[in-house]
Amino acid sequence: MMKRTGILTIGSELLVGHVLNTHAQYLTKLLNHIGYSVYYHMTCGDNEERIHKAISLLREQCDLIIITGGLGPTQDDMTREVVAKALNLELVKDESTVKKLTDFFISIDRPMTENNFKQAYFPKGAEILNNPKGTAPGFIVSDDTLKIACLPGPPQELYAVAEGDLLDSLTTDGKLYSKYINLYGIGESAVDEKISDIFENQSDPSIGIYALGGMLSLRVSTVKRTNLEAENVLMPIVHSIKNRLIDYVFSTEGETLAEVVVKKLDLLHKKLTFAESCTGGNLAKGITDISGASNVFDSSLVTYSNQEKTRLLGVSPQTLESHGAVSEETAKEMVMGLKSATGADLCVAVTGIAGPSGGTEDKPVGLVYIGYSLDGRVQVEKHHFHGTRENIRLRTTQTVYMQINRYLEGCLQAAD
């Protein structure tokens, strides 16, 4: 198996600070899982000469080059042309890709412009990598000393191709199998401390920790020939980790918190609704992003002003005057008003100060009150979150989902 790898990310936007280059980190972790050592990361703009020079520099030290970007239909998408030139290969049209492109544009009822056919050309002899998320396939091509794998640049397309056909092509000793343990409410260093002995004593399967927007995901991976062989290696480690981190685990199936909440609500035939102030609709968006949410989610009220808190939720003007919009009392009246208005099984109301302005010594930025009415039982929680406005809103949203998840899990266990 080839080991020495270079990653070349292409895109002028990466060099002017408009877009953060996360592809190199993602691909490095992915390749390390299957035994490839990444020696170099390089980035260059959409320039034929510079791309060709980067490939020339990398081939001196690498057996495999992974290139991302430049596979689209526009004039500045030139990866396929430069790679073909670097390996002295001609570009040939793949008729099966032409058909896929044509069928795609018919399916979305849009005319297909001529430049899209550019995506159907590949260096002669290339192995085409299916792209289930977009129109530009990837490909692998090689000569006697070098293999080059080219992947699309848009993140969701890159992930789909990399974890699909690319891995299948590169893992000659078997297939990569992974299990994910998703966590909330614990930091990376605390996780490392709790399971450090598992890390230290484990080479197969490999274990990686990834930050996912306020959450953590542990990926446990192995390369095996069959699913049964993989399960025998993966599951003992997954169970061991889960038992140590049980208070923070919300999924071992790679699901998001919102997906878990929707699934459990559906199992219990319960309805959920929100009254949002500082989150501004984020709670509702996260739930309605999930297919099937209509079975469990009725409505959400964004009551940003005091007037709307009173008009829509019945919050007393005296409460607002005496305690303020961001208070335990207001959160309680918000959630009670929401329960009265909707009758939903689970009602949640949120009020807080997301910042960066609006904070005081008594009520600093990041202060959030969350009111819950869970099957008629009302409680209010006080939280202090830190970070940017975006981070505070995100943490508030995730905290609500996690608390709902814990409540629903208790309901499921009680029903067994």
C-alpha positions, 0 to 999 in steps of 0.5 A: 500500500502506498503511504506517502501522501500530499494534499493539494487544495485548489481555489483562489478563495482559499488564499484571500481569506474568504473561505477557511480551508477545512479540506486538508484537515478532514482528508488527513484524518480520513487518510490516517485512518486507513494507513496513509501518511500525509507528508504535505499540505499545499494550496494554490489558486485557480492558475494553470501554471501554479497548479502544474508546479504544485503537482510537480513538487509533490510528485517528487516526495509522494506516491499519492496526491489528493487534489480538491477543487477545480472540477466544475464547469467554468473556465477557472475549473482546470484541474482535470486539464492540468492533471492530464497534462502532468501525466501526459494523458489526453482527455476523453469523454465518458458517455455514462457521465454525459447521460447522468448530467443530462438526466440530472438537468431534466430532473430539475427542469433546467436547461443544461448549458454546453459548458456542463459537458466539461465535467464528463471529460477525464484523463484517459484510463481514469477511474471515475469516482461517483458524486452522489451530491453533485454534478462533478464526479471525481477521478483517480488516474496514475502512471508508473510512479504516482497516483492522483485522486481528484475530488470536487471542492464543495464540502458535502460533495467532497465528503460523499466522494471521499467516504465512498468511492475514494475509500473503496479504491484506496483500502486494498486490505478491506473497507473502512468501517466506522462508528460515531459516538456523539457527545454534548456538555463535555470538553475535549480535554475532559473526554481525553482524561476519561478515556486516555487509557483506551486511547493509549492501549488501542491501535485497531480500531483507531479513535479520533475526537472531532469538534462539531459546532459545540458538540464532540464526535468520537469516531472509532474506525477499522479496516476490515474485509467484512462487516462482521469482522468490523463489528467484532472489533468496533463494538467492544470499544464503542460500549466501553467508551459509551459506559464511561461517558454515558451522561454526555452521549446522545447518539452512537449512530452518527445522528445530530441532536435534532435528529435524535429528538425528532426520532424519540418524539415520534416514537412517543407520539409527542408534540413539541413547540417553542417560544423563542426570544434570543435564539430568534428561530434557531430552535425551530429551524434545527427541528424542521431541518429534519425530515419527518419533523411535521409529525412531532412539531406544530409551531414556534413563536419568535417573541423578540419584543416585550410587547409580543411576549405579552400579546402572544404568550400572556406575559404580565407587563408587571413581570416584565417591568419588575424582573425584566425580559431576561429573568426566571419569572419571564421565562416561566410565564412564557412557557406557561403561556405557550402551553396554554396557547398550543397544548403541546406535550413539550413546550420550551421558552427561551429568553436571554442576552446573546450580545455583544451589547445589552449586558449589565453587571447583574445580567451579563451577556450570555445569561439565558433562562430556559423554561420547560413544560414537559407533559405539564411539569414546569421548570426554569433553568438558568445558564451562563454561556460564553463566546460570540453572539453566534456561539451563545445562540448555538449553545442555547439551542443545543442545551435545549435539545439535550435536555429534551433528549434526556427527558424523552430518553427517561420516558422511553425507559419508563415505557419499557 
